[in-house]
Amino acid sequence: MSKSPVAEAAREGVWTVQESPEAAQAPPEGETAADGVRTLCLPIAGDLAGIRRLVRRFLEPEALDEMREKNFILAVSEAANNVLDHAGTGGTIVLRRGAGRIVAEISDRAGLLTDTEAGMVPPPVGSRRGYGLWLMRQMCDGVEILHDPAGSTIRLTILRA
């Protein structure tokens, strides 16, 4: 049976734990802490269910409202799916929580997403595609589309209530 690349990377300890004076306890395996901000990096390798599980686990200490948590997980999953569908390259997810917010940066190396206003309006009625970015904008407190020579990044933010 093939193991998930995401779960395998977390198990192998690809990421190191860095204690900071502000960190009251060690973060879970695969998660780092510095200056009170927790960070987790995940590869986008096709296992969207595995990504959703790891994002959910990352959010657990925040005790978010169930709907906000589900919306954020869905938005991250949709952005990761877009990397797989449109970029044709690998990608990464960097999750951060601290300072009253939770941020996910979903990046790819292809750099095809250049329209910073994509998803500001819903797709035309009857359209079978084009809902992803619009839905992300509905489900998150902030959505930014960033583009540079290294590729494209979607930054999703939710604020703690």
N, C-alpha and C positions, 0 to 999 in steps of 0.2 A: 504494500500500500504506500503510495507517494505521500510524503509529508508536506504540509503547507510551508512555502518559503518564509512567510511571515512568522509563523509559529516556530519554525526551525531557527530563524535568526534570533528570536527572543530567547529560545532555549540555550543557544550557543553563547549567549552573553556578548553579542556584538557591541552593545552599548555599555558604557561603564557608569557606575554610580559615583557622583561627586558630591560629597557632603558640604554643606554651607552652614554657617552659624545659625541661619534662620530656619534650617530644616530640622524639624523636631524629631523625625524618624527617617530611616532609610526608605527610599522609594522602592516600589516593586521591581523585580528583575526586568531589565531592559529600559528602565526609566532613569533619567538623571535629574539632579536637583542642583540649582545654583541660585543664590540670592532670592530664595523663596519661590522660584518659578520651577515647576516640574516640566520636564520635556521627554517626549518619546518619539523616536524616529522609526518609521515602518517603510519597507520597500513595497512598491505596487507591482505585484507579480501575478495577478490573476485570481487570487483567493479573496474575493470580496467578502464572503461570509466570515473568514478569519479576520479580515480587517475590521469588520463591524464588531466582532467579539472583543478585539483588543481596544478599539475606541470606547466601547461600553465599559470595559474594565478600567480604562484610564479615567473615565468620567465618574466612576463610583464614589470617590471621596467627596465629590462636589454636591451630592444629594440634590441634583436638579429635579425640577418638576418633570414628571414622566414624559409629558408631551414635548417639552423642550429638549430633553435628552434624546428621544426618538427622532425628532426633527434634525438635530445636529448630526446624529449617526447617519441618517439617511442622506443628508447633504454631503458629508464626507465620502460616503459610499458612491454617490452619484458623481462627484468630482473624480474619484479614483477610476470609476467606470469610464468616464470621458477620456482619461489618459489612455486607458486600454483601447477604447474604440477609435479615438481620433488621432492621438499622437503617434501610435505605432512604435513607441519606445517605452522603456521602463520609466518609472517615476518614483517619487518618494512622498511620504506624508510626514510632516513634522507637527506634532501636537504639543501645545504648551498650555499650562493652567497656572494662574497666579494673578495677583494684582486686580482681582475682581472680574477677570475674563478668562475665557477659554478660546484658544485660537488653533485652527488647523490650516497648515499651508500645504497644498497639494501641488507638486511640481512635476514637470516633464522636461525633457531635453529637446523636444521637437520644436517648441516655440510657435506652434500654429495658432494659438489663441492670442490675438493681438487687439481685439476690440474691447476696450476697457468698459464699454457700456453694454456689452452683450447681456441679454437677460433682463434688461430694464423694463421691457414690456413683454407680455405673453406672446407666444407664437400665434400665427393666424388660426382661426377656428378650423378644425378638421385636420390640422397638421399632426403628423404621426411622430415628429421629432422636434427638437428645439425647446423642450420644456425644462431640461436640467438646470441651466443657469437661472432661469426665471424662478423655478421652485427653490433653489438655494437662496435666492434673494428674499423669498417669502419666509423661509424657515430660520434664517439667521439674522442677528442684529446688524451685522456688517458683512459685505462681500466686496472684495477688491480683486481686480484682475491685473496682474503685474506681468510685464514682458521685458526681457533683456536678452543679450546675446547668449546667455546660458540656457534660455528656454522660457516657458510660461509658468506662472504660479497663480493659483486661486487661493486667496486668504479668506477663510470663513471665521467669523467671530460671533460668540454669544457672550452676553454679560450675565454675571450672576445676579439673581434677583435679590 
